[in-house]
Amino acid sequence: MDIGEQLAGWGKVALIETRGRVTGRTARAHVGFVDEPDGSIVVAAGLGASWAANLLAHPTCTVTIAERSFRGVAEPLEGVEFAAAIRELILRYGTPAERLGSGPAFRIRPVEAAEDPA
């Protein structure tokens, strides 16, 4: 088991599974996150992150954090919501080592099977 898998298992990062925008196959990324009160999570990427480009192309994903797993839809954040997401991620994880703020940020909202756009 690699370190990303361990961190996801411990609930330190989220494992996000997306559909690859080029290959169409399942792609996996381990990403820092912040929990939202409604059950959503907020994530952000540095410039050029493949997982973020996949979410922009295909917003449906699966998120796993420790024992919790859900189907979700990624909604790009802008303006004040974008700035708040970057601030919260930096407060949780420390300095923006992955150049947070240079790429997109998302709220990944859990969806019920009936509203899943996949």
PDB file as gemmi writes it, atoms N, CA and C in Angstrom:
CRYST1    1.000    1.000    1.000  90.00  90.00  90.00 P 1                      
ATOM      1  N   MET A   1       0.855  -1.179   0.000  1.00  0.00           N  
ATOM      2  CA  MET A   1       0.000   0.000   0.000  1.00  0.00           C  
ATOM      3  C   MET A   1       0.900   1.241   0.000  1.00  0.00           C  
ATOM      4  N   ASP A   2       0.628   2.172  -0.931  1.00  0.00           N  
ATOM      5  CA  ASP A   2       1.458   3.376  -0.979  1.00  0.00           C  
ATOM      6  C   ASP A   2       0.989   4.403   0.050  1.00  0.00           C  
ATOM      7  N   ILE A   3       1.755   5.465   0.218  1.00  0.00           N  
ATOM      8  CA  ILE A   3       1.471   6.456   1.253  1.00  0.00           C  
ATOM      9  C   ILE A   3       0.127   7.153   1.016  1.00  0.00           C  
ATOM     10  N   GLY A   4      -0.227   7.404  -0.238  1.00  0.00           N  
ATOM     11  CA  GLY A   4      -1.520   8.026  -0.535  1.00  0.00           C  
ATOM     12  C   GLY A   4      -2.680   7.172  -0.060  1.00  0.00           C  
ATOM     13  N   GLU A   5      -2.579   5.866  -0.301  1.00  0.00           N  
ATOM     14  CA  GLU A   5      -3.622   4.940   0.152  1.00  0.00           C  
ATOM     15  C   GLU A   5      -3.707   4.943   1.680  1.00  0.00           C  
ATOM     16  N   GLN A   6      -2.558   4.959   2.346  1.00  0.00           N  
ATOM     17  CA  GLN A   6      -2.550   4.991   3.811  1.00  0.00           C  
ATOM     18  C   GLN A   6      -3.188   6.270   4.325  1.00  0.00           C  
ATOM     19  N   LEU A   7      -2.812   7.403   3.754  1.00  0.00           N  
ATOM     20  CA  LEU A   7      -3.367   8.682   4.197  1.00  0.00           C  
ATOM     21  C   LEU A   7      -4.882   8.742   3.978  1.00  0.00           C  
ATOM     22  N   ALA A   8      -5.348   8.208   2.858  1.00  0.00           N  
ATOM     23  CA  ALA A   8      -6.796   8.163   2.607  1.00  0.00           C  
ATOM     24  C   ALA A   8      -7.480   7.253   3.621  1.00  0.00           C  
ATOM     25  N   GLY A   9      -6.858   6.121   3.925  1.00  0.00           N  
ATOM     26  CA  GLY A   9      -7.409   5.198   4.910  1.00  0.00           C  
ATOM     27  C   GLY A   9      -7.481   5.802   6.299  1.00  0.00           C  
ATOM     28  N   TRP A  10      -6.551   6.682   6.616  1.00  0.00           N  
ATOM     29  CA  TRP A  10      -6.544   7.357   7.919  1.00  0.00           C  
ATOM     30  C   TRP A  10      -7.433   8.597   7.938  1.00  0.00           C  
ATOM     31  N   GLY A  11      -7.990   8.987   6.777  1.00  0.00           N  
ATOM     32  CA  GLY A  11      -8.849  10.169   6.714  1.00  0.00           C  
ATOM     33  C   GLY A  11      -8.092  11.475   6.597  1.00  0.00           C  
ATOM     34  N   LYS A  12      -6.805  11.417   6.256  1.00  0.00           N  
ATOM     35  CA  LYS A  12      -5.986  12.632   6.125  1.00  0.00           C  
ATOM     36  C   LYS A  12      -6.150  13.287   4.758  1.00  0.00           C  
ATOM     37  N   VAL A  13      -6.411  12.480   3.737  1.00  0.00           N  
ATOM     38  CA  VAL A  13      -6.671  12.968   2.389  1.00  0.00           C  
ATOM     39  C   VAL A  13      -7.868  12.210   1.829  1.00  0.00           C  
ATOM     40  N   ALA A  14      -8.430  12.747   0.754  1.00  0.00           N  
ATOM     41  CA  ALA A  14      -9.531  12.071   0.060  1.00  0.00           C  
ATOM     42  C   ALA A  14      -8.980  11.339  -1.156  1.00  0.00           C  
ATOM     43  N   LEU A  15      -9.463  10.132  -1.378  1.00  0.00           N  
ATOM     44  CA  LEU A  15      -9.193   9.410  -2.621  1.00  0.00           C  
ATOM     45  C   LEU A  15     -10.331   9.772  -3.569  1.00  0.00           C  
ATOM     46  N   ILE A  16      -9.987  10.407  -4.665  1.00  0.00           N  
ATOM     47  CA  ILE A  16     -10.988  10.809  -5.656  1.00  0.00           C  
ATOM     48  C   ILE A  16     -10.785   9.961  -6.898  1.00  0.00           C  
ATOM     49  N   GLU A  17     -11.843   9.265  -7.309  1.00  0.00           N  
ATOM     50  CA  GLU A  17     -11.810   8.456  -8.529  1.00  0.00           C  
ATOM     51  C   GLU A  17     -12.672   9.147  -9.572  1.00  0.00           C  
ATOM     52  N   THR A  18     -12.061   9.459 -10.707  1.00  0.00           N  
ATOM     53  CA  THR A  18     -12.726  10.159 -11.796  1.00  0.00           C  
ATOM     54  C   THR A  18     -12.623   9.331 -13.065  1.00  0.00           C  
ATOM     55  N   ARG A  19     -13.309   9.784 -14.092  1.00  0.00           N  
ATOM     56  CA  ARG A  19     -13.141   9.189 -15.419  1.00  0.00           C  
ATOM     57  C   ARG A  19     -12.108  10.022 -16.149  1.00  0.00           C  
ATOM     58  N   GLY A  20     -11.079   9.384 -16.656  1.00  0.00           N  
ATOM     59  CA  GLY A  20     -10.024  10.096 -17.379  1.00  0.00           C  
ATOM     60  C   GLY A  20     -10.579  10.801 -18.599  1.00  0.00           C  
ATOM     61  N   ARG A  21     -10.249  12.059 -18.755  1.00  0.00           N  
ATOM     62  CA  ARG A  21     -10.790  12.843 -19.867  1.00  0.00           C  
ATOM     63  C   ARG A  21     -10.216  12.400 -21.210  1.00  0.00           C  
ATOM     64  N   VAL A  22      -9.055  11.760 -21.206  1.00  0.00           N  
ATOM     65  CA  VAL A  22      -8.428  11.283 -22.438  1.00  0.00           C  
ATOM     66  C   VAL A  22      -8.694   9.798 -22.631  1.00  0.00           C  
ATOM     67  N   THR A  23      -8.432   8.989 -21.609  1.00  0.00           N  
ATOM     68  CA  THR A  23      -8.532   7.534 -21.740  1.00  0.00           C  
ATOM     69  C   THR A  23      -9.934   7.006 -21.502  1.00  0.00           C  
ATOM     70  N   GLY A  24     -10.735   7.733 -20.705  1.00  0.00           N  
ATOM     71  CA  GLY A  24     -12.056   7.239 -20.338  1.00  0.00           C  
ATOM     72  C   GLY A  24     -12.012   6.208 -19.230  1.00  0.00           C  
ATOM     73  N   ARG A  25     -10.808   5.831 -18.807  1.00  0.00           N  
ATOM     74  CA  ARG A  25     -10.654   4.847 -17.732  1.00  0.00           C  
ATOM     75  C   ARG A  25     -10.662   5.532 -16.369  1.00  0.00           C  
ATOM     76  N   THR A  26     -10.857   4.748 -15.331  1.00  0.00           N  
ATOM     77  CA  THR A  26     -10.855   5.279 -13.979  1.00  0.00           C  
ATOM     78  C   THR A  26      -9.469   5.809 -13.637  1.00  0.00           C  
ATOM     79  N   ALA A  27      -9.457   7.034 -13.126  1.00  0.00           N  
ATOM     80  CA  ALA A  27      -8.221   7.667 -12.667  1.00  0.00           C  
ATOM     81  C   ALA A  27      -8.376   7.974 -11.184  1.00  0.00           C  
ATOM     82  N   ARG A  28      -7.286   7.827 -10.442  1.00  0.00           N  
ATOM     83  CA  ARG A  28      -7.330   8.015  -8.990  1.00  0.00           C  
ATOM     84  C   ARG A  28      -6.341   9.095  -8.569  1.00  0.00           C  
ATOM     85  N   ALA A  29      -6.748   9.898  -7.569  1.00  0.00           N  
ATOM     86  CA  ALA A  29      -5.852  10.918  -7.015  1.00  0.00           C  
ATOM     87  C   ALA A  29      -6.108  11.022  -5.519  1.00  0.00           C  
ATOM     88  N   HIS A  30      -5.048  11.301  -4.785  1.00  0.00           N  
ATOM     89  CA  HIS A  30      -5.131  11.528  -3.345  1.00  0.00           C  
ATOM     90  C   HIS A  30      -4.994  13.031  -3.132  1.00  0.00           C  
ATOM     91  N   VAL A  31      -6.022  13.638  -2.518  1.00  0.00           N  
ATOM     92  CA  VAL A  31      -6.136  15.089  -2.507  1.00  0.00           C  
ATOM     93  C   VAL A  31      -6.492  15.581  -1.113  1.00  0.00           C  
ATOM     94  N   GLY A  32      -5.857  16.679  -0.687  1.00  0.00           N  
ATOM     95  CA  GLY A  32      -6.239  17.324   0.558  1.00  0.00           C  
ATOM     96  C   GLY A  32      -7.659  17.857   0.449  1.00  0.00           C  
ATOM     97  N   PHE A  33      -8.382  17.881   1.557  1.00  0.00           N  
ATOM     98  CA  PHE A  33      -9.786  18.293   1.538  1.00  0.00           C  
ATOM     99  C   PHE A  33     -10.160  18.989   2.835  1.00  0.00           C  
ATOM    100  N   VAL A  34     -11.292  19.674   2.779  1.00  0.00           N  
ATOM    101  CA  VAL A  34     -11.924  20.242   3.966  1.00  0.00           C  
ATOM    102  C   VAL A  34     -13.383  19.805   3.939  1.00  0.00           C  
ATOM    103  N   ASP A  35     -13.866  19.288   5.079  1.00  0.00           N  
ATOM    104  CA  ASP A  35     -15.275  18.899   5.191  1.00  0.00           C  
ATOM    105  C   ASP A  35     -16.165  20.127   5.271  1.00  0.00           C  
ATOM    106  N   GLU A  36     -17.326  20.046   4.662  1.00  0.00           N  
ATOM    107  CA  GLU A  36     -18.355  21.072   4.740  1.00  0.00           C  
ATOM    108  C   GLU A  36     -19.505  20.541   5.595  1.00  0.00           C  
ATOM    109  N   PRO A  37     -20.263  21.423   6.253  1.00  0.00           N  
ATOM    110  CA  PRO A  37     -21.346  20.972   7.129  1.00  0.00           C  
ATOM    111  C   PRO A  37     -22.426  20.128   6.432  1.00  0.00           C  
ATOM    112  N   ASP A  38     -22.621  20.314   5.116  1.00  0.00           N  
ATOM    113  CA  ASP A  38     -23.669  19.579   4.396  1.00  0.00           C  
ATOM    114  C   ASP A  38     -23.221  18.211   3.903  1.00  0.00           C  
ATOM    115  N   GLY A  39     -21.986  17.786   4.251  1.00  0.00           N  
ATOM    116  CA  GLY A  39     -21.472  16.495   3.795  1.00  0.00           C  
ATOM    117  C   GLY A  39     -20.597  16.592   2.566  1.00  0.00           C  
ATOM    118  N   SER A  40     -20.536  17.763   1.954  1.00  0.00           N  
ATOM    119  CA  SER A  40     -19.648  17.989   0.823  1.00  0.00           C  
ATOM    120  C   SER A  40     -18.214  18.110   1.318  1.00  0.00           C  
ATOM    121  N   ILE A  41     -17.282  18.026   0.381  1.00  0.00           N  
ATOM    122  CA  ILE A  41     -15.894  18.359   0.681  1.00  0.00           C  
ATOM    123  C   ILE A  41     -15.443  19.428  -0.297  1.00  0.00           C  
ATOM    124  N   VAL A  42     -14.420  20.190   0.098  1.00  0.00           N  
ATOM    125  CA  VAL A  42     -13.817  21.199  -0.761  1.00  0.00           C  
ATOM    126  C   VAL A  42     -12.383  20.769  -1.035  1.00  0.00           C  
ATOM    127  N   VAL A  43     -11.988  20.830  -2.298  1.00  0.00           N  
ATOM    128  CA  VAL A  43     -10.648  20.455  -2.726  1.00  0.00           C  
ATOM    129  C   VAL A  43     -10.128  21.520  -3.693  1.00  0.00           C  
ATOM    130  N   ALA A  44      -8.808  21.576  -3.858  1.00  0.00           N  
ATOM    131  CA  ALA A  44      -8.223  22.517  -4.812  1.00  0.00           C  
ATOM    132  C   ALA A  44      -6.981  21.896  -5.420  1.00  0.00           C  
ATOM    133  N   ALA A  45      -6.659  22.354  -6.621  1.00  0.00           N  
ATOM    134  CA  ALA A  45      -5.534  21.800  -7.368  1.00  0.00           C  
ATOM    135  C   ALA A  45      -4.542  22.878  -7.734  1.00  0.00           C  
ATOM    136  N   GLY A  46      -3.315  22.454  -7.958  1.00  0.00           N  
ATOM    137  CA  GLY A  46      -2.334  23.326  -8.572  1.00  0.00           C  
ATOM    138  C   GLY A  46      -2.566  23.333 -10.077  1.00  0.00           C  
ATOM    139  N   LEU A  47      -1.910  24.243 -10.748  1.00  0.00           N  
ATOM    140  CA  LEU A  47      -2.032  24.357 -12.196  1.00  0.00           C  
ATOM    141  C   LEU A  47      -1.585  23.068 -12.879  1.00  0.00           C  
ATOM    142  N   GLY A  48      -2.403  22.562 -13.795  1.00  0.00           N  
ATOM    143  CA  GLY A  48      -2.047  21.383 -14.560  1.00  0.00           C  
ATOM    144  C   GLY A  48      -2.356  20.044 -13.918  1.00  0.00           C  
ATOM    145  N   ALA A  49      -3.048  20.030 -12.776  1.00  0.00           N  
ATOM    146  CA  ALA A  49      -3.367  18.765 -12.114  1.00  0.00           C  
ATOM    147  C   ALA A  49      -4.363  17.965 -12.958  1.00  0.00           C  
ATOM    148  N   SER A  50      -3.979  16.753 -13.329  1.00  0.00           N  
ATOM    149  CA  SER A  50      -4.828  15.913 -14.186  1.00  0.00           C  
ATOM    150  C   SER A  50      -6.169  15.608 -13.546  1.00  0.00           C  
ATOM    151  N   TRP A  51      -6.164  15.320 -12.229  1.00  0.00           N  
ATOM    152  CA  TRP A  51      -7.431  14.989 -11.572  1.00  0.00           C  
ATOM    153  C   TRP A  51      -8.415  16.150 -11.677  1.00  0.00           C  
ATOM    154  N   ALA A  52      -7.946  17.384 -11.598  1.00  0.00           N  
ATOM    155  CA  ALA A  52      -8.836  18.540 -11.698  1.00  0.00           C  
ATOM    156  C   ALA A  52      -9.366  18.690 -13.122  1.00  0.00           C  
ATOM    157  N   ALA A  53      -8.504  18.483 -14.111  1.00  0.00           N  
ATOM    158  CA  ALA A  53      -8.957  18.540 -15.507  1.00  0.00           C  
ATOM    159  C   ALA A  53      -9.990  17.450 -15.774  1.00  0.00           C  
ATOM    160  N   ASN A  54      -9.801  16.269 -15.168  1.00  0.00           N  
ATOM    161  CA  ASN A  54     -10.796  15.201 -15.308  1.00  0.00           C  
ATOM    162  C   ASN A  54     -12.139  15.631 -14.734  1.00  0.00           C  
ATOM    163  N   LEU A  55     -12.123  16.276 -13.557  1.00  0.00           N  
ATOM    164  CA  LEU A  55     -13.383  16.722 -12.936  1.00  0.00           C  
ATOM    165  C   LEU A  55     -14.057  17.818 -13.763  1.00  0.00           C  
ATOM    166  N   LEU A  56     -13.269  18.687 -14.374  1.00  0.00           N  
ATOM    167  CA  LEU A  56     -13.863  19.709 -15.237  1.00  0.00           C  
ATOM    168  C   LEU A  56     -14.548  19.071 -16.446  1.00  0.00           C  
ATOM    169  N   ALA A  57     -13.946  18.004 -16.984  1.00  0.00           N  
ATOM    170  CA  ALA A  57     -14.517  17.316 -18.148  1.00  0.00           C  
ATOM    171  C   ALA A  57     -15.674  16.403 -17.765  1.00  0.00           C  
ATOM    172  N   HIS A  58     -15.544  15.714 -16.635  1.00  0.00           N  
ATOM    173  CA  HIS A  58     -16.541  14.750 -16.165  1.00  0.00           C  
ATOM    174  C   HIS A  58     -16.705  14.952 -14.655  1.00  0.00           C  
ATOM    175  N   PRO A  59     -17.660  15.746 -14.217  1.00  0.00           N  
ATOM    176  CA  PRO A  59     -17.747  16.113 -12.795  1.00  0.00           C  
ATOM    177  C   PRO A  59     -18.198  15.007 -11.840  1.00  0.00           C  
ATOM    178  N   THR A  60     -18.684  13.899 -12.357  1.00  0.00           N  
ATOM    179  CA  THR A  60     -19.100  12.810 -11.477  1.00  0.00           C  
ATOM    180  C   THR A  60     -17.863  12.057 -11.001  1.00  0.00           C  
ATOM    181  N   CYS A  61     -17.842  11.732  -9.714  1.00  0.00           N  
ATOM    182  CA  CYS A  61     -16.678  11.042  -9.154  1.00  0.00           C  
ATOM    183  C   CYS A  61     -17.111  10.202  -7.953  1.00  0.00           C  
ATOM    184  N   THR A  62     -16.166   9.433  -7.441  1.00  0.00           N  
ATOM    185  CA  THR A  62     -16.350   8.711  -6.188  1.00  0.00           C  
ATOM    186  C   THR A  62     -15.293   9.213  -5.221  1.00  0.00           C  
ATOM    187  N   VAL A  63     -15.706   9.491  -3.995  1.00  0.00           N  
ATOM    188  CA  VAL A  63     -14.805  10.001  -2.962  1.00  0.00           C  
ATOM    189  C   VAL A  63     -14.759   8.985  -1.827  1.00  0.00           C  
ATOM    190  N   THR A  64     -13.549   8.672  -1.360  1.00  0.00           N  
ATOM    191  CA  THR A  64     -13.371   7.804  -0.205  1.00  0.00           C  
ATOM    192  C   THR A  64     -12.447   8.507   0.781  1.00  0.00           C  
ATOM    193  N   ILE A  65     -12.935   8.607   2.020  1.00  0.00           N  
ATOM    194  CA  ILE A  65     -12.161   9.186   3.123  1.00  0.00           C  
ATOM    195  C   ILE A  65     -12.337   8.246   4.296  1.00  0.00           C  
ATOM    196  N   ALA A  66     -11.266   7.562   4.667  1.00  0.00           N  
ATOM    197  CA  ALA A  66     -11.312   6.554   5.738  1.00  0.00           C  
ATOM    198  C   ALA A  66     -12.404   5.540   5.389  1.00  0.00           C  
ATOM    199  N   GLU A  67     -13.399   5.376   6.263  1.00  0.00           N  
ATOM    200  CA  GLU A  67     -14.478   4.398   6.034  1.00  0.00           C  
ATOM    201  C   GLU A  67     -15.660   4.981   5.263  1.00  0.00           C  
ATOM    202  N   ARG A  68     -15.633   6.268   4.968  1.00  0.00           N  
ATOM    203  CA  ARG A  68     -16.730   6.951   4.274  1.00  0.00           C  
ATOM    204  C   ARG A  68     -16.465   6.967   2.773  1.00  0.00           C  
ATOM    205  N   SER A  69     -17.486   6.623   2.002  1.00  0.00           N  
ATOM    206  CA  SER A  69     -17.385   6.657   0.556  1.00  0.00           C  
ATOM    207  C   SER A  69     -18.701   7.161  -0.012  1.00  0.00           C  
ATOM    208  N   PHE A  70     -18.620   8.012  -1.043  1.00  0.00           N  
ATOM    209  CA  PHE A  70     -19.853   8.509  -1.654  1.00  0.00           C  
ATOM    210  C   PHE A  70     -19.621   8.870  -3.112  1.00  0.00           C  
ATOM    211  N   ARG A  71     -20.699   8.789  -3.898  1.00  0.00           N  
ATOM    212  CA  ARG A  71     -20.705   9.305  -5.265  1.00  0.00           C  
ATOM    213  C   ARG A  71     -20.928  10.794  -5.145  1.00  0.00           C  
ATOM    214  N   GLY A  72     -20.219  11.553  -5.951  1.00  0.00           N  
ATOM    215  CA  GLY A  72     -20.342  12.998  -5.857  1.00  0.00           C  
ATOM    216  C   GLY A  72     -20.296  13.671  -7.211  1.00  0.00           C  
ATOM    217  N   VAL A  73     -20.661  14.939  -7.186  1.00  0.00           N  
ATOM    218  CA  VAL A  73     -20.557  15.796  -8.362  1.00  0.00           C  
ATOM    219  C   VAL A  73     -19.706  16.995  -7.970  1.00  0.00           C  
ATOM    220  N   ALA A  74     -18.670  17.235  -8.762  1.00  0.00           N  
ATOM    221  CA  ALA A  74     -17.752  18.346  -8.508  1.00  0.00           C  
ATOM    222  C   ALA A  74     -18.306  19.622  -9.134  1.00  0.00           C  
ATOM    223  N   GLU A  75     -18.374  20.649  -8.312  1.00  0.00           N  
ATOM    224  CA  GLU A  75     -18.857  21.957  -8.763  1.00  0.00           C  
ATOM    225  C   GLU A  75     -17.703  22.946  -8.622  1.00  0.00           C  
ATOM    226  N   PRO A  76     -17.235  23.532  -9.739  1.00  0.00           N  
ATOM    227  CA  PRO A  76     -16.130  24.490  -9.662  1.00  0.00           C  
ATOM    228  C   PRO A  76     -16.494  25.693  -8.794  1.00  0.00           C  
ATOM    229  N   LEU A  77     -15.522  26.172  -8.030  1.00  0.00           N  
ATOM    230  CA  LEU A  77     -15.716  27.325  -7.169  1.00  0.00           C  
ATOM    231  C   LEU A  77     -15.077  28.555  -7.798  1.00  0.00           C  
ATOM    232  N   GLU A  78     -15.708  29.697  -7.555  1.00  0.00           N  
ATOM    233  CA  GLU A  78     -15.193  30.965  -8.074  1.00  0.00           C  
ATOM    234  C   GLU A  78     -15.309  32.030  -7.000  1.00  0.00           C  
ATOM    235  N   GLY A  79     -14.614  33.121  -7.201  1.00  0.00           N  
ATOM    236  CA  GLY A  79     -14.753  34.297  -6.356  1.00  0.00           C  
ATOM    237  C   GLY A  79     -14.505  34.038  -4.885  1.00  0.00           C  
ATOM    238  N   VAL A  80     -15.437  34.480  -4.058  1.00  0.00           N  
ATOM    239  CA  VAL A  80     -15.319  34.375  -2.606  1.00  0.00           C  
ATOM    240  C   VAL A  80     -15.251  32.913  -2.161  1.00  0.00           C  
ATOM    241  N   GLU A  81     -16.035  32.038  -2.787  1.00  0.00           N  
ATOM    242  CA  GLU A  81     -16.005  30.612  -2.424  1.00  0.00           C  
ATOM    243  C   GLU A  81     -14.641  29.997  -2.745  1.00  0.00           C  
ATOM    244  N   PHE A  82     -14.055  30.376  -3.871  1.00  0.00           N  
ATOM    245  CA  PHE A  82     -12.731  29.896  -4.252  1.00  0.00           C  
ATOM    246  C   PHE A  82     -11.701  30.340  -3.216  1.00  0.00           C  
ATOM    247  N   ALA A  83     -11.708  31.612  -2.873  1.00  0.00           N  
ATOM    248  CA  ALA A  83     -10.751  32.158  -1.899  1.00  0.00           C  
ATOM    249  C   ALA A  83     -10.914  31.491  -0.537  1.00  0.00           C  
ATOM    250  N   ALA A  84     -12.149  31.261  -0.122  1.00  0.00           N  
ATOM    251  CA  ALA A  84     -12.403  30.608   1.164  1.00  0.00           C  
ATOM    252  C   ALA A  84     -11.879  29.175   1.161  1.00  0.00           C  
ATOM    253  N   ALA A  85     -12.059  28.480   0.043  1.00  0.00           N  
ATOM    254  CA  ALA A  85     -11.569  27.097  -0.059  1.00  0.00           C  
ATOM    255  C   ALA A  85     -10.052  27.057   0.067  1.00  0.00           C  
ATOM    256  N   ILE A  86      -9.368  27.935  -0.628  1.00  0.00           N  
ATOM    257  CA  ILE A  86      -7.902  27.973  -0.571  1.00  0.00           C  
ATOM    258  C   ILE A  86      -7.449  28.285   0.853  1.00  0.00           C  
ATOM    259  N   ARG A  87      -8.077  29.261   1.481  1.00  0.00           N  
ATOM    260  CA  ARG A  87      -7.727  29.627   2.860  1.00  0.00           C  
ATOM    261  C   ARG A  87      -7.898  28.442   3.800  1.00  0.00           C  
ATOM    262  N   GLU A  88      -9.028  27.748   3.726  1.00  0.00           N  
ATOM    263  CA  GLU A  88      -9.296  26.620   4.624  1.00  0.00           C  
ATOM    264  C   GLU A  88      -8.319  25.464   4.386  1.00  0.00           C  
ATOM    265  N   LEU A  89      -7.986  25.208   3.136  1.00  0.00           N  
ATOM    266  CA  LEU A  89      -7.025  24.141   2.838  1.00  0.00           C  
ATOM    267  C   LEU A  89      -5.638  24.486   3.373  1.00  0.00           C  
ATOM    268  N   ILE A  90      -5.220  25.736   3.216  1.00  0.00           N  
ATOM    269  CA  ILE A  90      -3.922  26.148   3.755  1.00  0.00           C  
ATOM    270  C   ILE A  90      -3.924  26.066   5.277  1.00  0.00           C  
ATOM    271  N   LEU A  91      -5.018  26.471   5.912  1.00  0.00           N  
ATOM    272  CA  LEU A  91      -5.096  26.372   7.370  1.00  0.00           C  
ATOM    273  C   LEU A  91      -5.029  24.920   7.837  1.00  0.00           C  
ATOM    274  N   ARG A  92      -5.624  24.015   7.081  1.00  0.00           N  
ATOM    275  CA  ARG A  92      -5.613  22.607   7.478  1.00  0.00           C  
ATOM    276  C   ARG A  92      -4.267  21.931   7.208  1.00  0.00           C  
ATOM    277  N   TYR A  93      -3.671  22.211   6.055  1.00  0.00           N  
ATOM    278  CA  TYR A  93      -2.492  21.472   5.632  1.00  0.00           C  
ATOM    279  C   TYR A  93      -1.179  22.263   5.702  1.00  0.00           C  
ATOM    280  N   GLY A  94      -1.234  23.533   5.999  1.00  0.00           N  
ATOM    281  CA  GLY A  94      -0.007  24.325   6.045  1.00  0.00           C  
ATOM    282  C   GLY A  94       0.203  25.108   4.768  1.00  0.00           C  
ATOM    283  N   THR A  95       1.428  25.416   4.467  1.00  0.00           N  
ATOM    284  CA  THR A  95       1.736  26.253   3.307  1.00  0.00           C  
ATOM    285  C   THR A  95       1.234  25.607   2.023  1.00  0.00           C  
ATOM    286  N   PRO A  96       0.943  26.424   1.032  1.00  0.00           N  
ATOM    287  CA  PRO A  96       0.392  25.889  -0.231  1.00  0.00           C  
ATOM    288  C   PRO A  96       1.449  25.194  -1.077  1.00  0.00           C  
ATOM    289  N   ALA A  97       1.922  24.058  -0.593  1.00  0.00           N  
ATOM    290  CA  ALA A  97       2.999  23.328  -1.249  1.00  0.00           C  
ATOM    291  C   ALA A  97       2.649  22.905  -2.671  1.00  0.00           C  
ATOM    292  N   GLU A  98       1.384  22.687  -2.944  1.00  0.00           N  
ATOM    293  CA  GLU A  98       0.986  22.256  -4.282  1.00  0.00           C  
ATOM    294  C   GLU A  98       0.513  23.430  -5.123  1.00  0.00           C  
ATOM    295  N   ARG A  99       0.946  24.609  -4.766  1.00  0.00           N  
ATOM    296  CA  ARG A  99       0.560  25.832  -5.491  1.00  0.00           C  
ATOM    297  C   ARG A  99      -0.950  26.013  -5.538  1.00  0.00           C  
ATOM    298  N   LEU A 100      -1.593  25.759  -4.389  1.00  0.00           N  
ATOM    299  CA  LEU A 100      -3.037  25.939  -4.317  1.00  0.00           C  
ATOM    300  C   LEU A 100      -3.395  27.358  -4.727  1.00  0.00           C  
ATOM    301  N   GLY A 101      -4.456  27.470  -5.456  1.00  0.00           N  
ATOM    302  CA  GLY A 101      -4.897  28.772  -5.932  1.00  0.00           C  
ATOM    303  C   GLY A 101      -4.486  29.032  -7.369  1.00  0.00           C  
ATOM    304  N   SER A 102      -3.521  28.252  -7.883  1.00  0.00           N  
ATOM    305  CA  SER A 102      -3.107  28.430  -9.268  1.00  0.00           C  
ATOM    306  C   SER A 102      -3.942  27.585 -10.226  1.00  0.00           C  
ATOM    307  N   GLY A 103      -4.700  26.640  -9.682  1.00  0.00           N  
ATOM    308  CA  GLY A 103      -5.583  25.791 -10.474  1.00  0.00           C  
ATOM    309  C   GLY A 103      -7.000  25.887  -9.937  1.00  0.00           C  
ATOM    310  N   PRO A 104      -7.881  25.045 -10.408  1.00  0.00           N  
ATOM    311  CA  PRO A 104      -9.279  25.101  -9.982  1.00  0.00           C  
ATOM    312  C   PRO A 104      -9.500  24.552  -8.572  1.00  0.00           C  
ATOM    313  N   ALA A 105     -10.604  24.969  -7.991  1.00  0.00           N  
ATOM    314  CA  ALA A 105     -11.077  24.434  -6.713  1.00  0.00           C  
ATOM    315  C   ALA A 105     -12.509  23.957  -6.933  1.00  0.00           C  
ATOM    316  N   PHE A 106     -12.923  22.960  -6.136  1.00  0.00           N  
ATOM    317  CA  PHE A 106     -14.246  22.356  -6.308  1.00  0.00           C  
ATOM    318  C   PHE A 106     -14.907  22.097  -4.970  1.00  0.00           C  
ATOM    319  N   ARG A 107     -16.218  22.118  -4.983  1.00  0.00           N  
ATOM    320  CA  ARG A 107     -17.022  21.519  -3.915  1.00  0.00           C  
ATOM    321  C   ARG A 107     -17.519  20.216  -4.511  1.00  0.00           C  
ATOM    322  N   ILE A 108     -17.253  19.113  -3.829  1.00  0.00           N  
ATOM    323  CA  ILE A 108     -17.776  17.825  -4.289  1.00  0.00           C  
ATOM    324  C   ILE A 108     -18.944  17.478  -3.389  1.00  0.00           C  
ATOM    325  N   ARG A 109     -20.114  17.512  -3.997  1.00  0.00           N  
ATOM    326  CA  ARG A 109     -21.371  17.312  -3.292  1.00  0.00           C  
ATOM    327  C   ARG A 109     -21.850  15.882  -3.459  1.00  0.00           C  
ATOM    328  N   PRO A 110     -22.151  15.202  -2.336  1.00  0.00           N  
ATOM    329  CA  PRO A 110     -22.719  13.855  -2.464  1.00  0.00           C  
ATOM    330  C   PRO A 110     -24.042  13.903  -3.225  1.00  0.00           C  
ATOM    331  N   VAL A 111     -24.275  12.896  -4.049  1.00  0.00           N  
ATOM    332  CA  VAL A 111     -25.534  12.820  -4.798  1.00  0.00           C  
ATOM    333  C   VAL A 111     -26.194  11.469  -4.560  1.00  0.00           C  
ATOM    334  N   GLU A 112     -27.483  11.474  -4.602  1.00  0.00           N  
ATOM    335  CA  GLU A 112     -28.279  10.249  -4.546  1.00  0.00           C  
ATOM    336  C   GLU A 112     -28.252   9.606  -5.923  1.00  0.00           C  
ATOM    337  N   ALA A 113     -28.464   8.333  -5.972  1.00  0.00           N  
ATOM    338  CA  ALA A 113     -28.445   7.597  -7.247  1.00  0.00           C  
ATOM    339  C   ALA A 113     -29.376   8.230  -8.278  1.00  0.00           C  
ATOM    340  N   ALA A 114     -30.529   8.727  -7.849  1.00  0.00           N  
ATOM    341  CA  ALA A 114     -31.522   9.279  -8.769  1.00  0.00           C  
ATOM    342  C   ALA A 114     -31.022  10.580  -9.424  1.00  0.00           C  
ATOM    343  N   GLU A 115     -30.129  11.316  -8.765  1.00  0.00           N  
ATOM    344  CA  GLU A 115     -29.646  12.568  -9.335  1.00  0.00           C  
ATOM    345  C   GLU A 115     -28.237  12.472  -9.898  1.00  0.00           C  
ATOM    346  N   ASP A 116     -27.661  11.282  -9.904  1.00  0.00           N  
ATOM    347  CA  ASP A 116     -26.309  11.056 -10.408  1.00  0.00           C  
ATOM    348  C   ASP A 116     -26.315  11.244 -11.918  1.00  0.00           C  
ATOM    349  N   PRO A 117     -25.550  12.221 -12.443  1.00  0.00           N  
ATOM    350  CA  PRO A 117     -25.569  12.473 -13.888  1.00  0.00           C  
ATOM    351  C   PRO A 117     -24.773  11.478 -14.716  1.00  0.00           C  
ATOM    352  N   ALA A 118     -24.156  10.486 -14.099  1.00  0.00           N  
ATOM    353  CA  ALA A 118     -23.301   9.537 -14.855  1.00  0.00           C  
ATOM    354  C   ALA A 118     -24.070   8.632 -15.747  1.00  0.00           C  
TER     355      ALA A 118                                                      
END                                                                             
